[in-house]
Amino acid sequence: MRRTLVDRLVEQVAQEHALQRYAARAAGDAEAVAAHKTSMLPDVEAGRALELEALVGAVIELGRIAGVPTPTIEAIYAATRLLEQRFTAEHGRLALQRA
């Protein structure tokens, strides 16, 4: 059966509405966890090694295996690796500046 223009418009509006609901829910979720620390931050604060390979490197590897590009996570990995190198150079302590 051929889809009519009206059918396609109704579907598009429904999808946009669903995306708006998702975005609103995600924003609410972000506010709810704003006071939480990521799992790596306590490691940085305590001078412990980061679990970068287990948390981020694994995602990159899975992307490679599945043939899915992961440019954003690779950029995050690279930036975090640089932070870890600085962290090591500072003998396990970094002064974190709050925005």
QUIHUFEN-V836550 format. One line per field, one symbol per residue. psi: psi as a letter, one per 20 degrees, with the letter a starting at -180 (. if undefined). burial: b if it has 9 or more other C-alpha atoms within 8 Angstrom, else e. Layout:
psi->???
burial->???
//
This chain:
psi->ppprgggggggggggggghgggggghgggghhjhiqqrhhghgghikqqqlgghhghhggghgggikpqlhghhggggghggghgggghjljpqoppp.
burial->eeeeeeebeeeeeeeeeeeeeeeeeeeeeeeeeeeeeeebebbbbebeeeebeeebbbbbeebbeeeeeeeebbeebeebbeebeebbeeebbbeeeee
//
